[in-house]
Amino acid sequence: MLTENGSGKYLSRDWQRKRAEAMVDRTRFSDSELAWLEIGENDGTGKLRKETYEVETQPVVSRRRHDVRERPECGGRD
């Protein structure tokens, strides 16, 4: 049986709605609410972190970091 203490909260529409709101703006929630919603300290700050979109590659010669948004299938450069 799923309970609020277990994984039942993930099925709750209220939890999902509040978590989505907190991911946009965490300032509307208390620390205890953010913990219950499992919002990390860098989530919901409204700041774009470039590292989020970077992936590490494994080329033959050396390693480089590429921004995945620049891929052609994402509308970026060829």
KARAZI-V644209 format. One line per field, one symbol per residue. ss: DSSP state (a for helix, b for strand, c for the rest). phi: phi as a letter, one per 40 degrees, with the letter a starting at -180 (. if undefined). burial: I if it has 24 or more other C-alpha atoms within 12 Angstrom, else O. Layout:
ss=???
phi=???
burial=???
This chain:
ss=ccccccaaaaacaaaaaaaaaaaacaaaccaaaaaacccccccccccccaaaabbbccccccccbbbaaacaaacccc
phi=.cbccbccccccccccccccccccacccbccccccccfcccccgcgbcbdccbcbcbbcccacbbbcccccdcbgccc
burial=OOOOOOOOOOOOOOOOOIIOOIIOOIOOOOOOOIOOIIIOOOIIOOOOOOOOOOOOOOOOOOOOOOOOOOOOOOOOOO
